Structures are given as structure tokens and as C-alpha cells.
Amino acid sequence: MFITKPSYTILHELDRQSLPVRIEYSGRICYKSEDRIDETSAIPFVRKMADYGHNSVLEMGVITFRLSGLSSEQVTAFYRCQPKYLNIEIEADNTLLITGSIRGYREMFVNHKQNDVTLALTNFLGNRHPYFFETVCRPEQVDAPKNIVVEKIELEQIEQFEGDRLALHRYLGVRFIVNRAVTHELVRHRPCAFLQESQRYCRYSADKFGNEVTFIQPLFYQEDSTEFKLWKQAMEATEKIYLELLETSSPQAARTVLPNACKTEIIVYTNLAEWRHILALRTPKNADPSMREVMIPLQQELQGLYPAIF
């Protein structure tokens, strides 16, 4: 049995990496297989995720485009599609600023194959990242309308946005190490993308987990208190039963005895507008104390990075 404190890390550099690299990094959190990452592992990993339809992993790659040269009819037709998972802003002269995940762009193509904006974005992405689209289309067969100009907006450009535009289009990932009670509340924030350490696949009797279960130190009890001693006894008993079950059962069966106090890792990926909303709900005095333990310092750090937003 190992006890650790909760923590968080803002993944500042994640969006500066290539799409396959950032998706693989996030996806391997689920299986705690980060040790398999090397210089050639990203594209095979994301190709497998796309082939298997693991769409939640593909939500961890977000990209922003500016589309110009559109006619009013093309803009209207695009809005009529009501594409999911995209943040869309219309600028002057029928120019569109669109931010979305690889999942969003893939599903836009699946559901709206004949739309001109869909074809333009699929052509652009598919020719540069064909492994994301191989199961839904052959990118070389997607003809983009000649009048639409697609420009990828780099992170450095997005950082120059101001106000609501920055909040809408700047995505930020945060990696939390917390107990599972905290993550039960985190995943209620629907506009976010989540990838979480999976007790179904992680076998904590393995060497890479130290052959033990890790628990998050409870905020509620002092270490020298009677309550903490009772809590620790309960965790030790649970770990003993879990490890015994693993001798004859799969991790997905043995995990049914594990409590909320178990340590878990989760990446929460969303835009600054949603982070502002999350922090507004999860930092007041009436919020869960274990949630406040990580959210208050996160809020303070984000206030320093984006004072106009937070």
C-alpha cells in the first residue's frame, strides 16, 4: 500500500507537439503504458485508436482553422449542418474561424460528406494526417472546393487573441492525480475531453505499479488521528482482498472492491471558457474539499497566465 498526495500539472507544451504525439501521450494515460512511447510509436497508436473507434482519445488533438473565400450560401449551408464538437466564429467577409478536435472533424465528414466546408477541412487534414481518416474515407478522393482557402492557425497566433475569442479557441490540458471521488465530479463537465487511468486494464500487482495499490491521502483526517488509522486499516484490508482476487480474476473483476480513495490520473482537456466555468463551481467554500485542494492552486496559476480570462 502506498499513500500519495493529490496534485495537478498544466500541460503547457502538449499543444506545441504534433497531433499524433499529443494524442498518444494522452491516450496512454488510460493504460499507464507511457513506457511504450518512442520516436516512432505515435502514428501506429493513433491509427489503432481511429480503427477501433476510440473517439475519446481523438478528442485530445485540437486544431484551429481560418477558412476564407466562402460565399454566403456556403456559410449558411455549413451552419445548417450543425456540426458537433466544433467552436465556430464568423468573421468579416464570410470568413470562418473553426476550432475542433480530430473527432469533431472526422464525425463532421461522416455526417456531412457533401458540405463544401466539410470537404475543404477533410481535404486539408486528410492529406496531412491520413491515418486519422483511413476508416472513414480516402483523403486523396476528397475534392476541396476551389474557392475555399484553408489556413491552419498556430498556437502562437491563438495566444494573441483577446477576450472571448481567446477563451473560446485556446484549449488547455491539465493532468490531475486525485482520488476517484474527485474524478466522478470532474467528468460531469460535458464540454471537456477526458482520459483517465483505467482500473479495468491496470493490474496493480504488476511491478510497474510497485505490486501495490496507491491511495490518495485524505484531506479530512490528521495522520495521527484515530480516524486516519481507521481509514488506513480499511485501505490495507481492501488492498489485501484486491491482490488476492487478482490471483484468480481479471483486473476488471478485482477492481469491484476498490474504493473511491484509490489514486487515479486523469487528463482534462477543454478551452479556457470551460476552465473558467469549472473553477467557478469547484473553488467556492461549498465545493468538495478534496476538489478545492487542487482547483484553488490551479485557479491561481491560471490567473497568472491569463489574467483577463480568470
C-alpha positions as CSV (number, residue, x, y, z in Angstrom):
1,M,0.0,0.0,0.0
2,F,1.3,3.4,-0.9
3,I,-0.3,6.8,0.1
4,T,0.4,9.9,-2.0
5,K,-0.9,13.5,-2.1
6,P,-3.1,14.9,-4.8
7,S,-1.5,17.2,-7.5
8,Y,-2.0,18.7,-10.9
9,T,0.1,19.7,-13.8
10,I,-0.8,22.1,-16.6
11,L,0.4,20.5,-19.8
12,H,1.8,23.7,-21.3
13,E,3.7,22.0,-24.0
14,L,1.1,19.5,-25.1
15,D,-0.4,21.7,-27.8
16,R,3.0,22.5,-29.2
17,Q,3.5,18.9,-30.2
18,S,2.3,17.2,-33.3
19,L,-1.3,15.9,-33.3
20,P,-0.2,12.2,-33.1
21,V,2.3,12.9,-30.3
22,R,-0.2,14.7,-28.1
23,I,-2.9,12.1,-28.7
24,E,-0.6,9.2,-27.9
25,Y,0.6,10.9,-24.7
26,S,-2.9,11.5,-23.5
27,G,-4.2,8.1,-24.6
28,R,-1.5,6.1,-22.8
29,I,-2.7,7.5,-19.5
30,C,-5.6,5.1,-19.7
31,Y,-3.4,2.1,-19.8
32,K,-0.4,3.5,-17.9
33,S,1.7,2.5,-20.9
34,E,3.8,5.7,-21.2
35,D,6.9,3.5,-21.2
36,R,6.0,2.4,-24.7
37,I,6.3,5.9,-26.1
38,D,9.2,6.3,-28.5
39,E,10.1,8.3,-31.6
40,T,8.0,6.0,-33.9
41,S,5.1,5.0,-31.7
42,A,2.7,7.9,-32.1
43,I,1.3,7.2,-35.6
44,P,0.7,3.5,-35.1
45,F,-1.0,4.3,-31.8
46,V,-3.4,6.9,-33.2
47,R,-4.1,4.8,-36.3
48,K,-5.2,1.9,-33.9
49,M,-7.4,4.3,-31.9
50,A,-9.1,5.5,-35.1
51,D,-9.5,2.0,-36.4
52,Y,-11.1,0.8,-33.1
53,G,-13.4,3.8,-32.9
54,H,-11.9,5.0,-29.6
55,N,-13.2,8.5,-30.2
56,S,-12.5,9.9,-26.8
57,V,-8.7,9.6,-27.4
58,L,-9.1,11.6,-30.7
59,E,-10.7,14.4,-28.7
60,M,-7.2,15.2,-27.3
61,G,-6.0,16.6,-30.6
62,V,-7.5,20.1,-31.2
63,I,-6.7,22.3,-34.2
64,T,-7.9,25.7,-35.3
65,F,-8.5,26.8,-38.9
66,R,-9.4,30.0,-40.7
67,L,-11.5,29.5,-43.9
68,S,-11.8,32.3,-46.3
69,G,-13.2,32.8,-49.8
70,L,-16.6,31.3,-48.9
71,S,-19.8,32.5,-50.4
72,S,-22.8,33.4,-48.2
73,E,-24.5,30.3,-49.4
74,Q,-21.6,28.1,-48.3
75,V,-21.5,29.6,-44.9
76,T,-25.3,29.2,-44.5
77,A,-25.1,25.6,-45.6
78,F,-22.4,24.9,-43.1
79,Y,-24.4,26.3,-40.2
80,R,-27.4,24.3,-41.3
81,C,-25.3,21.1,-40.7
82,Q,-25.0,22.0,-37.0
83,P,-21.7,20.1,-36.7
84,K,-20.9,18.7,-33.3
85,Y,-17.8,19.4,-31.1
86,L,-16.7,22.5,-33.0
87,N,-16.3,26.1,-31.9
88,I,-17.3,28.3,-34.9
89,E,-16.9,32.0,-35.2
90,I,-17.8,34.0,-38.3
91,E,-15.6,36.9,-39.1
92,A,-15.9,39.6,-41.8
93,D,-16.4,38.7,-45.5
94,N,-17.9,35.2,-44.7
95,T,-14.6,34.1,-43.1
96,L,-14.9,31.3,-40.6
97,L,-12.7,30.6,-37.6
98,I,-13.2,27.0,-36.5
99,T,-11.6,25.1,-33.6
100,G,-12.3,21.4,-33.0
101,S,-10.9,18.0,-32.2
102,I,-9.9,15.3,-34.7
103,R,-13.0,13.5,-33.5
104,G,-15.1,16.5,-34.4
105,Y,-13.6,16.8,-37.9
106,R,-14.0,13.1,-38.5
107,E,-17.6,13.0,-37.5
108,M,-18.3,16.1,-39.5
109,F,-17.2,14.3,-42.6
110,V,-19.1,11.1,-41.7
111,N,-22.4,13.1,-41.2
112,H,-22.0,15.8,-43.9
113,K,-19.9,14.4,-46.8
114,Q,-21.4,16.8,-49.3
115,N,-20.9,20.1,-47.5
116,D,-18.3,22.4,-49.0
117,V,-16.7,23.4,-45.7
118,T,-16.5,19.7,-44.6
119,L,-14.8,18.8,-47.9
120,A,-12.3,21.6,-47.6
121,L,-11.3,20.7,-44.0
122,T,-11.2,17.0,-44.7
123,N,-9.0,17.5,-47.7
124,F,-6.6,19.7,-45.7
125,L,-6.4,17.3,-42.7
126,G,-6.6,14.1,-44.6
127,N,-3.7,14.9,-46.9
128,R,-1.5,15.8,-43.9
129,H,-2.8,13.2,-41.4
130,P,-4.3,10.3,-43.5
131,Y,-4.1,7.9,-40.5
132,F,-7.0,9.7,-38.8
133,F,-9.3,9.3,-41.8
134,E,-8.5,5.9,-43.3
135,T,-11.5,4.2,-41.7
136,V,-14.0,6.8,-42.9
137,C,-12.6,8.0,-46.3
138,R,-9.7,8.0,-48.7
139,P,-8.3,11.6,-48.4
140,E,-7.0,11.6,-51.9
141,Q,-10.5,11.2,-53.2
142,V,-11.9,14.2,-51.3
143,D,-12.0,17.2,-53.7
144,A,-12.0,20.5,-51.9
145,P,-14.0,23.4,-53.4
146,K,-11.6,25.6,-55.3
147,N,-12.8,28.9,-53.8
148,I,-12.2,28.0,-50.1
149,V,-8.8,28.8,-48.7
150,V,-7.9,26.8,-45.5
151,E,-5.3,28.3,-43.2
152,K,-4.1,26.5,-40.0
153,I,-3.9,28.8,-37.1
154,E,-0.8,28.1,-34.9
155,L,-0.8,28.2,-31.1
156,E,1.3,31.3,-31.1
157,Q,-1.4,33.1,-33.1
158,I,-4.2,31.9,-30.8
159,E,-2.3,33.2,-27.8
160,Q,-2.6,36.7,-29.4
161,F,-6.4,36.5,-29.3
162,E,-8.1,38.6,-26.7
163,G,-11.2,38.2,-24.5
164,D,-13.9,35.8,-25.5
165,R,-12.1,34.8,-28.7
166,L,-9.1,33.6,-26.6
167,A,-11.3,31.8,-24.2
168,L,-13.2,30.0,-26.9
169,H,-10.3,28.9,-29.1
170,R,-7.4,28.3,-26.6
171,Y,-7.5,24.7,-25.3
172,L,-5.5,23.6,-22.3
173,G,-4.9,20.2,-20.8
174,V,-4.4,19.6,-17.1
175,R,-3.3,16.3,-15.7
176,F,-4.6,15.5,-12.2
177,I,-3.5,12.9,-9.7
178,V,-6.5,12.7,-7.4
179,N,-8.9,10.1,-5.9
180,R,-11.7,8.7,-7.9
181,A,-14.4,10.6,-6.0
182,V,-12.9,13.8,-7.4
183,T,-12.9,12.4,-11.0
184,H,-16.5,11.4,-10.6
185,E,-17.3,15.1,-10.2
186,L,-14.9,16.3,-12.9
187,V,-16.4,14.2,-15.6
188,R,-19.8,15.9,-15.1
189,H,-18.4,18.9,-17.1
190,R,-19.7,17.8,-20.5
191,P,-17.8,20.2,-22.8
192,C,-14.5,18.7,-21.7
193,A,-12.5,15.8,-23.1
194,F,-11.3,13.2,-20.5
195,L,-8.9,10.4,-20.5
196,Q,-8.5,8.5,-17.2
197,E,-6.3,5.7,-15.8
198,S,-8.3,2.5,-16.2
199,Q,-8.7,0.1,-13.3
200,R,-10.1,-2.3,-15.9
201,Y,-6.8,-2.7,-17.6
202,C,-4.3,-1.7,-14.9
203,R,-3.1,-4.6,-12.9
204,Y,-1.7,-3.1,-9.7
205,S,0.0,-6.3,-8.7
206,A,2.4,-5.7,-11.6
207,D,6.0,-4.5,-11.0
208,K,5.4,-1.1,-12.7
209,F,2.8,-0.3,-10.0
210,G,5.1,-1.5,-7.2
211,N,2.9,-4.5,-6.7
212,E,0.6,-2.4,-4.6
213,V,-2.4,-0.2,-4.7
214,T,-1.9,3.6,-4.4
215,F,-4.3,5.7,-2.4
216,I,-4.7,9.5,-2.1
217,Q,-4.1,10.9,1.3
218,P,-7.5,12.1,2.7
219,L,-7.8,15.7,3.4
220,F,-10.3,15.1,6.2
221,Y,-8.1,13.3,8.8
222,Q,-4.8,14.2,10.5
223,E,-2.3,11.4,10.2
224,D,-2.0,10.9,14.0
225,S,-5.8,10.8,14.5
226,T,-8.0,7.8,15.3
227,E,-10.0,8.4,12.1
228,F,-6.9,8.3,9.9
229,K,-5.8,5.0,11.5
230,L,-9.3,3.5,10.8
231,W,-9.1,4.8,7.2
232,K,-5.7,3.2,6.7
233,Q,-6.8,-0.1,8.1
234,A,-9.7,-0.1,5.7
235,M,-7.4,0.6,2.7
236,E,-5.0,-2.1,3.8
237,A,-7.8,-4.6,4.0
238,T,-9.1,-3.6,0.6
239,E,-5.7,-3.9,-1.0
240,K,-5.2,-7.4,0.5
241,I,-8.5,-8.6,-0.9
242,Y,-7.9,-7.0,-4.3
243,L,-4.5,-8.6,-4.7
244,E,-5.9,-12.0,-3.6
245,L,-8.7,-11.7,-6.2
246,L,-6.1,-10.9,-8.9
247,E,-4.6,-14.4,-8.4
248,T,-7.7,-15.9,-10.0
249,S,-9.6,-13.0,-11.6
250,S,-9.0,-10.3,-14.2
251,P,-8.4,-6.7,-13.2
252,Q,-11.9,-5.7,-14.3
253,A,-13.3,-8.2,-11.9
254,A,-11.0,-7.5,-9.0
255,R,-11.5,-3.7,-9.2
256,T,-15.0,-4.0,-8.0
257,V,-13.7,-4.0,-4.4
258,L,-11.6,-0.8,-4.8
259,P,-12.8,2.3,-3.1
260,N,-13.1,6.0,-4.1
261,A,-9.8,6.7,-2.2
262,C,-7.8,5.0,-5.0
263,K,-5.3,7.2,-6.7
264,T,-6.1,7.8,-10.4
265,E,-4.7,10.0,-13.1
266,I,-6.9,12.0,-15.5
267,I,-6.3,14.5,-18.2
268,V,-9.0,17.1,-18.6
269,Y,-8.8,19.0,-21.9
270,T,-11.0,21.9,-22.7
271,N,-11.0,25.6,-23.7
272,L,-10.3,28.5,-21.3
273,A,-14.0,29.4,-21.3
274,E,-14.9,26.0,-19.8
275,W,-12.0,26.1,-17.4
276,R,-13.4,29.4,-16.1
277,H,-16.7,27.7,-15.5
278,I,-15.2,24.7,-13.8
279,L,-13.2,26.8,-11.4
280,A,-16.2,29.0,-10.6
281,L,-18.1,25.8,-9.5
282,R,-15.2,23.9,-7.9
283,T,-13.4,26.5,-5.8
284,P,-16.1,28.1,-3.5
285,K,-16.4,27.1,0.1
286,N,-19.4,24.8,-0.6
287,A,-17.4,22.7,-3.1
288,D,-15.9,19.3,-2.2
289,P,-12.8,20.0,0.0
290,S,-10.8,17.4,-2.0
291,M,-11.7,19.2,-5.2
292,R,-10.8,22.6,-3.8
293,E,-7.4,21.1,-2.7
294,V,-6.3,21.0,-6.4
295,M,-8.6,23.6,-8.0
296,I,-7.7,26.6,-5.9
297,P,-4.0,26.4,-6.7
298,L,-4.9,25.7,-10.4
299,Q,-7.1,28.8,-10.4
300,Q,-4.2,30.9,-9.0
301,E,-1.8,29.6,-11.7
302,L,-4.3,30.2,-14.5
303,Q,-4.9,33.7,-13.2
304,G,-1.2,34.4,-13.6
305,L,-1.2,33.0,-17.1
306,Y,-4.5,34.5,-18.4
307,P,-5.5,37.4,-16.1
308,A,-8.1,38.7,-18.5
309,I,-9.9,35.4,-18.5
310,F,-9.6,34.3,-14.9
